[in-house]
Amino acid sequence: MAEDFAAAYRDHPWAAVYVSPMLRTRATAEPLARATGLELRIRDGLRELDYGQWEGKSPQEVERDHHDDYLRWLAEPGWNSPTGGERGVDLAHRSMTVLWEIQRDHADGDVLVIAHKATIRLLLCVLMGIDLGSYRDRVSVSVASVSVVEFHAHGPLLTRLGDRSHLRETLRTRPGT
């Protein structure tokens, strides 16, 4: 998927590439960085949601072991955290801090941000004015998809959501992605 992305976007005139410090995002960004010679700008604010005690557990295990917290989180994941984890609103705040840095440092030009599904969905909700409490029910992005937001004087404009056309057909239709 990362190689397909790099092949499709290597000739795009990127001003910068910002990426979460987590291994899977850096692995996604590295083929494009090699092809373009751009340095990855790693930002902690782009990390995935901290799932606390739920990390690495299946939904069935979480429901069994943390039933009440799980039900609250399912109802409003932006405002309720996984047990010992992070609320979506807190993730939105830390990731928006990175976005403000990008806007300040790159007023012109296209900037690539490689992050995680929850991070991307929450950023898009903030930008589009969608209630963060329902981010899982309002915005869907698949693994290795591209969403595009243009910034204009009148505010952000979402021009593409969850596009996977850059992936070869066998990867676009893979279950669970």
Summary of the structure (lengths in Angstrom):
residues: 177
radius of gyration: 16.7
end to end distance: 10.7
largest distance: 49.3
contacts: 517
relative contact order: 0.16
helix: 48%
strand: 17%
